Amino acid sequence: MDPGGLHGLPIINNYLDGTQRGAMDKASPSGMHFRDSKRKVDYVLAYHYRKRLARPPPGPGSPERTRRSASLALVSNGGTRKGCVEDDGQRALQEWPGLPGVEVMALSPLDALEEEKRLQREEFERNLVEAGLEIEKDPENKSQGLSFVRIHAPWQVLSREAELLKIKMPTKKMYEITEEGGILKTLNEIWCKLTEPLQPQVPQQENTKMKNLSYPFSREKIYLYNIKDKDTFFDNATRSRIVREILKRTSTKARNSMGISTLIANNVYDAAYPLHDGHYEGQNDDMNERKLLYREWARYGAFYKFQPIQLIRKYFGEKIGLYFAWLGLYTEFLIPSSVVGIIVFLYGCITIESDIPSKEMCDQRNAFTMCPLCDKFCDYWNLSSACATARASHLFDNPATVFFSIFMALWATMFLEQWKRLQMRLSYFWDLTGLEEEEEHPRPEYETKLLQKKLKNKTITADNPNEDEKEKLTCSDRMPGYAANFGLILFMIMLTFSAVFGVIVYRITTAAALSYSTNQTTRSNVRVTVTATAVIINLVVILILDEIYGAVAKWLTEIEIPKTEKTFEERLILKAFLLKFVNSYAPIFYVAFFKGRFVGRPGRYVYVFEGYRMEECAPGGCLMELCIQLSIIMLGKQLIQNNLFEIGIPKLKKLFRKLKDERTEPKEVDTNQAKDPQQWELDYTLEPFTGLTPEYMEMIIQFGFVTLFVASFPLAPLFALLNNVIEVRLDAKKFVTELRRPDTVRAKDIGIWYDILSGIGKLSVIINAFVIAVTSDFIPRLMYQYAYSQNGTMHGFINHTLSYFNVSHLKAGTQPENSLFAQDVLFCRFKDYREPPWSPNQYEFSKQYWAVLSARLAFVILFQNLVMFLSFLVDWMIPDIPKDISQQIKKEKSVLVDFFLKEEHEKLKLIESFMARDKRKRKSGTKSRRSRAASFSQFTRSPKGSFTSFSSQHTVV
């Protein structure tokens, strides 16, 4: 029998079926180890198999029976046996005709595909064994089903790969962390005592004032590291990361596939994932990191506690740890901004009774007769009927909102500066300060496209074999993708604008239709009805387009064919952010800067679709409507998209996958199936981790709501804070209980997201300047008080902002029918700065209009430059690297140099002592040889003398 396989089937086995069947049937008691309960499962590959149905039933001693029994398990002991197993799948099929009882059949296309996948899996698993990994494979007892390959990395592989990846590991050397002294230390101690009940109950480092010196792992300097147990020296996250790197670079000859990503893309394997650390629920004493995270972090009941960032980083890796650290800092920073926002809102509530303009508007004695809001069917109306709107507008349109806008601009700058400091602190404690960019493997799609190009151009020739390595995709290869990107992104942006325009048309037509109603209540509530329904329609459109844009952005990035995952992620983020930014904020931009600007004036209104007038702002201005629009869209997105979708969609996907597996798998009894499902089976049913882009995206959009239009809605930070308190726990629960364990990725920053945050912060200064100057009445009030008021007060402001219009100048057919007002209405009022009808330049813009416009533009320039200057000042005053961390990094370098110099010095002394001892041995050896030589010469002379004497005596005789 061929030791490498039975009839060409690869078996690399230290447990042969029949001899070790009992061992194979036993499941790992913990679900985390091989069946020997010693070797830890570091990674799992899952795949669906399907056996050929149309084959003769094997007899008791037929080769087919031997083949099936031999293929039950594949368990390697880690030896690399190159050449012992060859890719003989096709040869085996050719040999079968000669075997007794086996009938030659033509494979159906489906069977041929399954056979090809099986051969690829076998080759890939052989290559993994040759790389030093140990694998254990489930027996395939059913005609079709799900099977798992478990992978274990022994110490030799872990140490080799850790050296290649330059993974920093703790050495035996420890040094003291110098803390900041003085008042900062005292304040920190007081803060720690006050927040002690809020701290999560997780294991902490015994001595927080000492830190292990870390150094990239080296097998030559293994004596430097603090290795107490080789099985636990590398934690689970590091072990799975090492195995993942091997999986990514292990290739197969079939289809020239490179790594596990290509095999998953080709459906050879269904999934590849590291295991969670056991169950997260249960009252047993077997505590693991997953259960600890669930108890102290991933429950809604732990909402008041700080996040155990160190444990999150240890379990999920640095990239996910940085996300939750950023989210935690952002949520903490929302607390002061929420407090200030509430104070600004309360200021508006307190001063509403003393606000002169709103009192004048509500005073029925003033009797400002306003021009009709629509043609023919709308009557003249009194300004006092809009009293409620005016009073509500004052809650958000008051001098305090200007202060709040400046405060939020500085808040955004301080938040980004504080994040840079926290990021640097975490980098130091997580040993990321000297992290180098790791070489990334090409994406499967890039490799496929490159292979197609090579085959098309026939560049792989025997004359120039090295030309294959130089081949890469050029701009001309990607040009169709770039063109499609440009065209589709432009189309999507136009689609968003079309949706906004559609809602505008809905508002105009609905307002006109309701104005024709005979019901007095309906006519009096036209503005409220139209505003509320239009905002809800906007919200629904935004939610639908958001989901579409996410899928479109991913597809557009894929057709660009980026080479690496990092490039793919960055391009995807930029596209998705651009589309979702436009989608989320386009309706708000319209209300803030365009609504009511192109209405025209009585007698010369601007019409759309022949007969429908462009909509106007409410008598109190558009700021109140902007506030309503912003609040409903923000709260709706947070409640529906960020919470309900995040909870509901993963559960639906999990249920759908479960039903699909149950439908495709036949109802057969698996004799090797354990009673309790193993950990790798439980983890397979979880949702795969697809990246942090959706998590960051929803928070970045929220950050935009908090900063961009905060002048119109001071309570935005409060609603963001309430959402984030839930969001942190929701994300935590999702990562711990509903997602497969992500691969640990080392990252020293949050990447392109920081640049987006910084851009939003700078854009918010400009937008808030225009909101205050253009949308609110802050500048007109200021101008009136200091330029036009006779006594320096706001008395007469409403009358100042209203222009006169002679009703006889209304176009024929647009006058109100059946007016309830008396026939003596000669003039009606409208909100604008225009010349009166008795002026030579009637209805032209007045001097006040140009004065107010100049003041608005001057305010924008002044506000923008002042806030930018203050932001740069804050940026300059707060160093990016905390002083103590900067000192610690310098100290660590110094300690590292001293440590290695000491080790080299001790090694040199040891070598010198060996040389001295060897020299002494040599000297003593020379002396002993001389003495032996002397004694030997004496010995040879004396016999000679005696011999001579004896001879002489003999001669004499």
BAROKOL-166777 format. One record per residue (C-alpha): y, x, z; residue in one letter. Coordinates in steps of 0.2 Angstrom, whole numbers, padded with zeros to 4 digits, always signed. Each point is the difference from the previous one (the first is absolute). Layout:
BEGIN
YXZa...
***
This chain:
BEGIN
+0000+0000+0000m+0017+0006-0004d+0009+0005+0016p+0017-0005-0006g-0005-0018-0004g-0014-0012-0005l-0001-0003-0019h+0018+0007-0002g+0008-0010+0014l+0011+0010+0011p-0006+0001+0018i+0009+0012+0012i-0009-0005+0016n-0005+0006+0017n-0007-0017+0004y-0013-0005-0014l-0004-0018-0001d-0017-0004+0008g+0000+0015+0012t+0017-0004+0008q+0001-0019-0004r+0002-0004+0019g+0015+0011+0002a+0008-0008-0016m-0002-0017+0007d+0009+0003+0016k+0019-0004-0001a+0012+0011+0009s+0003-0008+0017p+0019+0003+0000s+0002-0003-0019g+0010+0016-0001m-0015+0013-0003h-0014+0003-0011f-0017-0007+0004r-0004+0016+0011d+0015-0006+0011s+0007+0018+0000k+0009+0002-0016r+0017-0009-0001k+0004-0011-0015v+0016+0007-0007d+0001-0010-0016y-0008-0014-0009v-0003-0004-0018l-0004-0018-0005a-0007-0006-0016y-0009-0015-0008h-0017+0003-0008y-0010-0011-0012r-0018+0004-0005k-0007-0005-0016r-0009-0016+0001l-0011+0001-0016a-0013+0013+0005r-0019-0001+0003p-0005-0002+0018p-0005+0016+0007p-0018+0002+0006g-0005+0008+0017p-0001+0017-0007g+0011+0000-0015s+0014+0013-0002p+0013-0015+0001e-0006-0003+0018r+0002+0018+0003t+0017+0001-0008r+0006-0015+0011r-0006+0007+0016s+0007+0017-0004a+0017-0007-0003s+0002-0009+0016l+0011+0013+0009a+0010+0015-0004l+0003+0011+0015v+0006+0018-0002s+0000+0013+0014n+0015+0008-0008g-0009+0014-0009g+0006+0005-0017t-0015+0000-0012r+0008+0003-0017k-0013-0002-0014g-0013-0009+0010c+0005-0017-0006v+0006-0002-0018e+0008-0015-0009d-0017-0006-0007d+0003-0019-0001g-0001-0001-0018q-0015+0012-0001r-0009-0012+0013a+0003-0014-0012l-0008+0010-0014q-0015+0005+0011e-0004-0018+0005w-0008-0005-0016p-0014+0013+0003g-0003-0008+0018l-0014-0012+0001p+0005-0018+0003g+0018+0002-0004v+0007-0009-0015e+0014+0006-0011v+0015-0013-0001m+0017+0001-0007a+0013-0001+0013l+0013-0014-0001s+0018+0006-0001p+0002-0006+0019l-0016+0010+0005d+0006+0015-0010a+0017-0001+0009l-0009-0001+0017e-0011+0015-0004e+0015+0010-0005e+0009-0004+0016k-0016+0004+0010r-0001+0017-0009l+0018+0004+0004q-0003-0005+0018r-0015+0012+0001e+0010+0014-0008e+0015-0003+0011f-0011+0000+0016e-0009+0016-0005r+0017+0009-0003n+0005-0006+0018l-0016+0007+0007v+0004+0017-0009e+0017+0000+0007a-0008+0000+0017g+0001-0018+0005l-0014-0010+0008e-0003-0017-0006i-0011-0015+0005e-0003-0014-0012k-0006-0018+0003d-0016-0006-0008p+0002-0012-0015e-0013-0013+0005n+0007-0015-0010k+0002-0003-0018s+0018+0001+0002q+0012+0003+0014g+0012+0011+0010l-0005+0017+0005s+0009+0014+0010f+0000+0019+0000v+0005+0008+0016r+0007+0017+0000i+0001+0013+0014h+0009+0017-0001a-0008+0014+0010p+0010+0013+0009w-0002+0013-0014q+0008-0013-0012v+0014-0005+0012l+0005+0018+0004s+0000+0005-0018r+0010-0015-0006e+0012+0001+0015a+0004+0018-0005e+0002-0005-0019l+0012-0014+0005l+0009+0011+0013k-0002-0013+0013i+0009+0005+0016k-0011+0000+0015m+0004+0004+0019p-0003+0017+0006t-0004+0006+0017k+0018+0006+0003k+0011-0013+0009m+0019+0002+0002y+0013-0009+0011e+0011-0013-0008i+0018+0002+0006t+0008-0016+0003e+0019-0004-0001e+0008+0002+0017g+0016-0008+0008g+0005-0018-0001i-0012-0003-0015l-0015+0004+0010k+0005-0011+0014t+0004-0014-0012l-0017+0002-0008n-0009+0000+0017e+0009-0016+0005i-0004-0008-0017w-0019+0005+0002c+0000-0008+0017k+0008-0016-0006l-0011-0002-0015t-0016+0005+0009e-0007-0019-0001p+0003+0000-0018l-0010+0016-0004q-0018-0003-0008p-0014+0004+0011q-0008+0014-0011v-0006+0017+0005p+0014+0013+0000q+0000+0018+0000q-0004+0007+0017e+0015+0013+0000n+0014-0006-0011t+0010+0015+0003k-0013+0011-0009m-0004+0000-0018k-0015+0009-0009n+0005+0012-0013l-0006-0006-0017s-0005+0010-0015y-0009-0003-0017p-0018+0001+0003f-0009+0016-0005s-0018+0004+0002r+0004+0018+0002e+0011-0003+0015k-0012-0013+0007i+0001+0008+0017y+0019-0005+0001l-0004-0019+0001y-0004-0010+0015n-0017-0006-0006i-0009-0008+0015k-0012-0010-0011d-0002+0001-0019k-0004-0018-0002d+0016-0006+0008t+0012+0015-0005f+0005-0010-0016f+0004-0018+0004d-0006-0014-0010n+0016-0002-0010a-0001+0019-0005t-0019-0001-0004r+0003-0015-0012s+0015+0008-0008r-0011+0016-0004i-0014-0011-0007v+0012-0009-0010r+0007+0016-0008e-0018+0005-0005i-0003-0017-0007l+0016+0001-0010k-0004+0016-0009r-0019-0002-0002t-0003-0004-0019s-0014-0007-0010t-0004+0005-0018k-0002-0019-0005a+0017-0005-0008r+0008+0016+0007n+0004-0010+0015s+0010+0010+0014m-0002-0006+0017g-0004-0016+0010i+0016-0009-0007s-0007+0001-0018t-0017-0006+0006l+0008-0015+0009i+0011-0004-0015a-0016+0000-0011n-0009-0011+0012n-0013+0013+0004v+0004-0002+0018y+0009-0016+0008d+0009+0009+0014a+0002+0016+0010a+0007+0000+0018y-0001+0008+0017p-0007-0010+0014l+0010-0008+0014h-0005+0006+0018d-0011-0015+0004g+0005-0018+0005h+0017-0004+0006y-0005-0015+0011e-0012-0002+0014g+0000+0003+0018q-0013+0014+0001n+0005+0017+0007d-0002+0009-0016d+0018+0003-0003m+0005+0008-0017n+0017+0003-0008e-0001-0015-0011r-0002-0012+0015k+0013+0010+0009l+0013-0003-0014l-0005-0018-0001y+0002-0003+0019r+0017+0010+0002e+0008-0002-0017w-0008-0013-0012a+0001-0016+0010r+0015-0012+0000y-0001+0001+0019g+0005+0018+0000a+0016-0004-0009f+0011+0007+0014y-0009+0017+0001k+0005+0016-0009f-0011+0006-0014q-0013+0013+0003p+0006+0011-0014i-0010+0015+0004q-0016-0010+0000l+0005-0009-0016i+0002+0017-0008r-0016+0006+0006k-0010-0015-0006y+0009-0004-0016f+0008+0016-0005g+0018+0007-0001e+0006-0011-0015k-0004-0016+0009i+0006+0007+0017g+0017+0003-0008l+0001-0017-0007y-0003-0008+0017f+0012+0013+0008a+0013-0005-0012w-0003-0019+0002l+0001+0002+0019g+0017+0010-0001l+0007-0013-0012y-0005-0014+0011t+0008+0009+0015e+0016+0003-0009f+0001-0019-0004l+0002-0003+0018i+0018+0006+0002p+0005-0007-0017s-0007-0017+0005s+0010+0001+0016v+0016+0004-0009v-0004-0014-0013g-0002-0013+0014i+0017+0006+0008i+0008-0002-0017v-0007-0018-0003f+0005-0005+0018l+0017+0006-0003y+0001-0011-0015g-0006-0015+0011c+0012+0004+0014i+0015+0002-0012t-0004-0015-0011i+0012-0012+0010e+0014+0012-0001s-0002+0003-0019d+0016-0007-0007i-0005-0001-0019p-0016-0011+0005s+0011-0010+0012k+0012-0003-0014e-0014-0005-0012m-0007-0012+0012c+0017-0008+0004d+0000-0017-0009q+0019-0001+0002r+0002+0014-0013n-0008-0011-0013a-0003+0013-0014f-0006-0011-0015t-0012+0011-0009m-0004-0001-0019c-0017-0008-0005p-0015+0010+0001l-0007-0007-0016c+0006-0009-0015d+0002-0019-0001k-0012-0005+0014f+0007+0011+0014c+0016-0007+0010d+0014+0010+0008y-0005+0005+0017w+0008+0006+0017n-0002+0018+0005l-0003-0006+0018s-0017-0007-0006s-0006+0018-0002a+0004+0004+0019c-0018+0004+0005a-0002+0013-0014t+0016+0008+0005a-0005+0001+0018r-0017+0007-0004a+0008+0013-0012s+0010+0007+0014h-0016+0005+0009l-0003+0013-0013f+0017+0002-0008d+0010+0008+0014n+0008+0017+0004p-0015+0005+0010a-0011+0001-0016t+0010+0014-0007v-0003+0010+0016f-0019-0005-0002f-0001+0006-0018s+0007+0017+0005i-0012+0001+0015f-0015-0004-0011m+0005+0013-0013a+0001+0013+0014l-0016-0007+0008w-0010+0003-0017a+0006+0018+0000t-0005+0003+0018m-0017-0008-0003f-0003+0011-0014l+0006+0016+0010e-0011-0005+0015q-0015-0003-0012w+0002+0018-0007k+0000+0007+0018r-0015-0010+0005l-0009+0005-0016q+0003+0018+0004m-0006-0002+0018r-0016-0009-0006l-0002+0014-0013s+0001+0013+0014y-0012-0009+0012f-0012-0004-0015w+0000+0017-0007d+0008-0005-0016l+0014+0013+0000t-0008+0012-0012g-0009-0013-0010l-0002+0005-0018e-0002-0012-0015e-0018-0002-0003e-0006+0001-0018e-0004-0018-0006e-0015-0004-0011h+0004-0010-0016p-0002-0019+0000r-0015-0007-0009p+0011-0009-0013e+0009+0017-0004y-0017+0008-0002e-0006-0013-0012t+0015+0000-0010k+0000+0019-0001l-0019-0001-0005l+0004-0012-0014q+0014+0011-0006k-0012+0015+0000k-0013-0009-0010l+0013-0007-0012k+0008+0017-0003n-0017+0009+0000k+0007+0014+0011t-0016+0005+0008i-0007+0013-0012t-0012+0014+0002a+0013+0012-0006d+0013-0004+0013n-0008-0007+0015p+0015+0004+0012n+0011-0012-0011e-0008-0014+0009d+0008+0005+0017e+0018+0001-0007k-0001-0018-0007e+0011-0012+0008k+0009-0017-0003l+0017+0003-0008t+0016-0012-0001c-0006-0006-0017s-0016-0005+0007d+0009-0010+0014r+0013-0007-0012m-0008-0017-0003p-0001-0002+0019g+0018+0005+0003y+0006-0012-0014a-0010-0014+0008a+0007+0004+0017n+0018-0001-0006f-0002-0016-0010g-0010-0009+0013l+0011+0005+0015i+0015-0006-0010l-0009-0016-0004f-0004-0003+0019m+0018+0003+0005i+0005-0012-0013m-0013-0012+0006l+0007+0001+0018t+0018-0003-0007f-0007-0015-0010s-0008-0007+0016a+0017+0002+0009v+0009-0009-0014f-0013-0014+0000g+0004-0003+0018v+0018+0000-0004i-0003-0013-0013v-0010-0010+0012y+0014+0000+0013r+0013-0005-0013i-0010-0014-0008t-0007-0006+0017t+0018+0000+0007a+0006-0010-0015a-0014-0013+0001a+0002-0003+0019l+0018-0002-0003s-0004-0015-0011y-0009-0008+0014s+0006-0017+0007t-0006+0005+0017n+0015+0006+0010q-0011+0011+0012t-0008+0008-0015t+0017+0004-0008r+0007+0007+0017s-0015+0012+0002n-0001+0007-0018v+0005+0017+0005r-0013+0002+0015v-0014-0008-0010t+0003+0011-0016v+0002+0016+0011t-0016-0003+0010a-0011-0004-0014t+0006+0014-0011a-0003+0013+0013v-0018-0007+0003i-0003+0001-0019i+0007+0018+0000n-0012+0005+0014l-0015-0007-0009v+0005+0009-0016v+0003+0016+0009i-0017-0001+0009l-0009-0004-0017i+0009+0014-0010l-0003+0012+0014d-0019-0001-0002e+0002+0001-0019i+0011+0015+0001y-0012+0009+0012g-0014-0002-0013a+0011+0004-0015v+0007+0016+0008a-0017+0006+0004k-0006-0003-0018w+0016+0008-0007l-0003+0015+0010t-0019+0001-0005e+0005+0000-0019i+0012+0015+0003e-0016+0010+0005i+0007+0010+0015p-0011+0016+0003k-0001-0001+0019t-0001-0013+0013e+0017+0006+0008k+0009-0002-0017t-0008-0017-0003f+0005-0006+0018e+0018+0006-0003e+0002-0008-0017r-0008-0016+0006l+0012-0001+0015i+0016+0002-0011l-0006-0013-0012k-0005-0013+0014a+0016+0003+0010f+0011-0002-0015l-0008-0016-0005l-0001-0007+0017k+0017+0005+0005f+0007-0009-0015v-0011-0015+0003n+0005-0001+0019s+0018+0003-0001y+0006-0008-0017a+0003-0018+0007p+0009+0008+0015i+0011+0011-0012f+0004-0016-0010y+0006-0010+0015v+0010+0015+0007a+0009+0006-0015f-0001-0012-0015f-0001-0018+0007k+0017-0008-0001g+0008+0014-0010r-0001-0008-0017f+0004-0018+0004v+0017-0001-0009g+0013-0012+0007r+0003-0019-0001p+0004-0005-0018g-0009+0016-0006r-0017+0001+0008y-0014+0011-0007v-0015-0011-0006y-0018+0004-0003v-0011-0011-0011f+0015-0010-0005e+0005-0011+0014g-0006+0010+0016y+0013+0009+0009r-0004+0017+0008m-0003-0002+0019e+0013+0005+0012e+0000+0007+0018c+0001-0011+0015a+0018-0003+0007p-0004+0013+0013g-0005+0013-0013g-0017+0006-0006c-0004+0010+0015l-0008-0014+0009m-0011-0004-0015e-0004+0019-0001l-0005+0000+0018c-0012-0015-0003i-0007+0008-0015q-0003+0016+0008l-0008-0007+0016s-0012-0012-0009i-0006+0013-0012i-0002+0014+0013m-0009-0012+0013l-0010-0007-0014g-0006+0016-0007k-0004+0007+0018q-0009-0016+0005l-0010-0004-0016i-0002+0017-0009q+0000+0013+0014n-0011-0011+0012n-0009-0014-0007l-0005+0010-0016f-0005+0015+0010e-0011-0010+0011i-0007-0012-0012g-0003+0010-0016i-0011+0013+0007p-0011-0013+0009k-0001-0010-0017l-0005+0016-0009k-0013+0004+0013k-0008-0017-0001l+0000+0001-0019f-0009+0016+0000r-0012-0006+0012k-0004-0015-0010l-0001+0010-0016k-0013+0012+0008d-0010-0014+0007e+0000-0008-0018r-0005+0015-0009t-0013+0007+0012e-0017-0009-0001p-0008-0008+0016k-0013+0014+0003e-0006+0006+0017v+0005+0018+0003d-0013+0008+0011t+0011+0015+0004n+0015-0011+0005q+0005+0003+0018a+0002-0016+0011k+0018+0005+0004d+0011+0005-0014p+0005+0019+0000q+0018+0006+0001q+0000+0005-0019w-0005-0018-0004e+0013-0007+0011l+0013+0011-0007d-0005-0004-0018y+0005-0018+0003t+0018+0005+0005l+0014+0000-0013e+0002+0017-0008p+0016+0010+0004f+0012+0000-0015t+0015+0010+0007g+0015-0002+0010l+0012-0005-0014t-0001-0019+0004p+0004+0004+0019e+0015+0011-0004y+0006-0012-0014m+0002-0015+0011e+0009+0010+0014m+0012+0008-0013i+0004-0017-0007i+0003-0006+0018q+0011+0016+0003f+0010-0006-0015g+0003-0017+0007f+0005+0008+0016v+0013+0012-0007t+0006-0006-0017l+0007-0017+0004f+0002+0001+0019v+0018-0004-0001a-0005-0018-0004s-0015-0002+0012f+0002+0010+0016p-0016-0008+0007l-0011+0009-0014a-0004+0015+0012p-0006-0013+0013l-0012-0009-0011f-0006+0017-0007a-0004+0006+0018l-0009-0016+0004l-0010+0002-0016n-0004+0018+0003n-0007-0002+0017v-0013-0011-0008i-0001+0011-0016e-0005+0015+0010v-0015-0008+0009r-0004-0009-0016l-0001+0016-0010d-0010+0008+0015a-0013-0014+0000k-0002+0001-0019k-0003+0019+0001f-0012-0001+0015v-0010-0016-0004t+0002-0005-0018e+0001+0015-0010l-0013+0014-0004r+0005+0016+0009r+0012+0009-0012p-0002+0018-0005d+0011+0011+0011t+0014+0008-0010v+0011+0013+0007r+0019-0002-0004a+0015+0007+0008k+0013-0014-0005d+0000-0017-0007i+0004+0006-0017g+0010-0010-0012i+0003-0014+0012w+0013+0010+0009y+0010+0002-0016d+0000-0018-0003i+0005-0004+0018l+0015+0012-0002s+0005-0008-0016g+0000-0017+0007i+0010+0006+0015g+0014+0007-0012k-0001-0016-0011l+0002-0011+0015s+0017+0008+0004v+0007-0005-0018i-0008-0017+0001i+0007-0004+0017n+0017+0006-0005a+0000-0013-0015f-0008-0014+0011v+0015+0002+0012i+0013+0003-0013a-0006-0013-0013v-0011-0013+0008t+0008-0002+0017s+0018-0006+0003d+0003+0015+0011f+0013+0008-0012i+0009-0016-0005p+0002-0003+0019r+0006+0017+0003l+0012-0001-0014m+0007-0016+0005y+0002+0005+0018q+0010+0016-0003y+0008-0004-0017a+0003-0018-0002y+0000-0009+0017s+0017-0003+0007q-0004+0002+0018n-0015+0012-0002g-0013-0013+0004t-0013-0009-0010m+0009-0016+0000h+0002-0007-0018g-0014+0011-0007f-0010-0014-0007i+0015-0007-0009n+0004+0018-0007h-0017+0001-0008t+0000-0017-0009l+0009-0002-0016s+0007-0016-0008y-0006-0009-0015f+0009-0015-0009n-0014-0013-0002v+0008-0006-0016s-0005+0017-0008h-0018-0005+0002l-0010-0001-0016k-0003-0018-0007a-0016-0006+0006g-0001+0011+0015t+0011-0010+0012q-0010-0008+0015p-0005-0018-0003e+0002-0013+0013n+0009+0012+0011s+0002-0006+0018l+0016+0010+0002f+0016-0009-0002a+0008+0001-0018q+0014+0011+0006d-0010+0016-0001v+0011+0011-0010l-0006+0017+0005f-0018+0006+0006c-0003+0017+0008r-0013+0013-0005f-0004+0017+0008k+0008+0014-0010d+0016+0010-0001y+0008-0008-0015r+0018-0005-0005e+0004-0018+0003p+0003-0013-0014p+0019+0001+0002w+0000+0018-0003s+0004+0007-0017p-0017+0009-0001n-0010-0015+0007q-0017+0004+0005y+0001+0018-0003e-0006+0012+0014f+0014+0002+0012s+0007+0016+0008k-0010-0003+0016q-0016+0000-0011y+0004+0018-0006w+0005+0006+0017a-0016-0007+0008v-0011+0008-0014l+0009+0017+0003s-0003-0001+0019a-0019-0004-0004r-0002+0015-0011l+0010+0011+0013a-0011-0006+0014f-0016+0004-0010v+0006+0018-0003i+0006+0002+0018l-0016-0008+0008f-0012+0010-0011q+0009+0017+0003n+0002-0003+0018l-0018-0005+0003v-0007+0014-0011m+0010+0012+0009f-0006-0006+0017l-0018+0000-0007s+0002+0018-0006f+0007+0005+0017l-0014-0008+0009v-0012+0009-0012d+0009+0017+0004w+0000-0003+0019m-0018-0004+0002i-0011+0015-0005p-0016-0004-0011d-0011+0010+0011i+0001-0002+0019p+0006+0015+0009k-0016+0001+0011d-0011-0002-0014i+0009+0014-0010s-0002+0012+0015q-0019-0005+0002q-0003+0003-0019i+0007+0018+0002k-0009+0002+0016k-0016-0005-0008e+0002+0013-0014k+0004+0013+0013s-0016-0005+0010v-0010+0000-0015l+0005+0018-0005v-0003+0006+0017d-0016-0008+0001f-0007+0007-0016f+0008+0017+0004l-0009+0000+0017k-0016-0005-0008e+0001+0013-0013e+0005+0013+0014h-0016-0005+0010e-0010+0001-0016k+0007+0017-0004l-0003+0006+0018k-0018-0007-0002l-0002+0010-0016i+0007+0015+0008e-0012-0001+0015s-0014-0002-0012f+0005+0015-0010m+0003+0010+0016a-0017-0005+0007r-0008+0005-0017d+0009+0016+0001k-0006+0004+0017r-0018-0005-0005k+0002+0012-0015r+0006+0014+0011k-0014-0002+0012s-0012-0002-0014g+0006+0017-0007t-0002+0009+0017k-0017-0007+0002s-0005+0006-0018r+0007+0017+0004r-0010+0001+0016s-0015-0006-0009r+0002+0013-0014a+0002+0014+0013a-0016-0005+0010s-0009-0002-0017f+0005+0018-0005s-0005+0007+0017q-0016-0010-0002f-0003+0008-0017t+0004+0017+0005r-0011+0001+0015s-0015-0005-0009p+0004+0013-0013k+0002+0014+0013g-0016-0005+0008s-0008+0000-0017f+0006+0017-0003t-0005+0006+0016s-0017-0008-0002f-0001+0008-0017s+0005+0016+0006s-0013-0001+0014q-0012-0006-0012h+0004+0015-0011t-0001+0012+0014v-0017-0007+0004v
***
